[in-house]
């Protein structure tokens, strides 16, 4: 198998890579039938020379490669016909901005494998950048606290060479005795919790968080059972919740009255009830002052109404006026500060890429080398000009 690592062409640019230089070398040493080449790039977090040093060919033309891998979406005009691509295509939710991409995939008879759809026998994703999104998202949220209160000023993570350097910034922390509520228990939330623990922020249970006062900064981590309930059901049933999410109601409301900060790390779709709505955010006793929306779902009926748009690494924070439901300058007394960067792992691209590459080598490459893999088939969106069976629902999405 000849593997070609694509240059990231999407704007704004992404600095991450699916495989680091040393991982490419390891692959070629462990598998005599694997050879790796990489397109030259002036922007990725690992230089062309770092790849050359590890014995990886650096060249523009990858037409002889069997598998082409990248991170983000590829401009349709750059797709090579009848090849296999593995990327985050961002098409499975019928994202309008990637409609042309999927149409081109079908027209050029490309086999498209999506990282987001690679799951194990239990349906759990086997590869993701989620943990680093959580780590960076929590860091940026805490940084926002410092900027709002004027108590400390952490350097932006993207200015740090790696996570080890970013950790040195934590010596600046001087947190007020605020309450931080973190939603979710997946990779994103666990990454955020890891960072909060590293900051030595005390973790408390949800009940104590709501009903007790603390003279120090604390956080609580909410699971689905803490945020949603079904009328007439005394006990929370995880299987029932996942089967019928639209039958549930939000029980997040009490946390909005006591929390100063909300870090959102839970996967959300339109069938799940929103945590709170715009009307509730405009209430006088809505206490939350800072929101770090790592999930960054942008929709009129999304889980966090104040996420009006995705903020950027260069300009990570904007203000939200709860009385008007509109954007305003950040750090104002009567406004809520929102951090909603949608490519958070790109702030620590070397660390995030190494983690991702390890998962790719151990969990995905072995499956790709098999003649048939259920995991790979379930993640294949299109093949030979047709939508694969699990993705037939996208037919109306790609039609003219």
BELMOUR-V786407 format. One record per run of one state. SS is the DSSP state (hx for helix, st for strand, lp for the rest). FROM is the first residue (numbers start at 0). LEN is the number of residues. If there is no record, write none. Layout:
ss | from | len
SS | FROM | LEN
SS | FROM | LEN
This chain:
ss | from | len
lp | 0 | 1
st | 1 | 4
lp | 5 | 15
hx | 20 | 10
lp | 30 | 4
st | 34 | 4
lp | 38 | 9
hx | 47 | 6
lp | 53 | 3
st | 56 | 2
lp | 58 | 8
st | 66 | 3
lp | 69 | 6
hx | 75 | 3
lp | 78 | 5
st | 83 | 4
lp | 87 | 8
hx | 95 | 12
lp | 107 | 3
st | 110 | 4
hx | 114 | 3
lp | 117 | 1
st | 118 | 1
lp | 119 | 5
st | 124 | 1
lp | 125 | 4
hx | 129 | 20
lp | 149 | 7
hx | 156 | 3
lp | 159 | 3
hx | 162 | 10
lp | 172 | 6
st | 178 | 5
lp | 183 | 3
hx | 186 | 12
lp | 198 | 3
st | 201 | 2
lp | 203 | 2
hx | 205 | 6
lp | 211 | 6
st | 217 | 5
lp | 222 | 1
hx | 223 | 4
st | 227 | 2
lp | 229 | 8
hx | 237 | 6
lp | 243 | 1
hx | 244 | 3
lp | 247 | 1
st | 248 | 2
lp | 250 | 2
hx | 252 | 4
lp | 256 | 4
st | 260 | 4
lp | 264 | 13
hx | 277 | 4
lp | 281 | 8
st | 289 | 4
lp | 293 | 17
st | 310 | 1
lp | 311 | 5
st | 316 | 5
lp | 321 | 4
st | 325 | 3
lp | 328 | 7
st | 335 | 4
lp | 339 | 1
st | 340 | 1
lp | 341 | 2
hx | 343 | 25
lp | 368 | 5
hx | 373 | 5
lp | 378 | 1
st | 379 | 4
lp | 383 | 2
st | 385 | 2
lp | 387 | 1
hx | 388 | 10
lp | 398 | 2
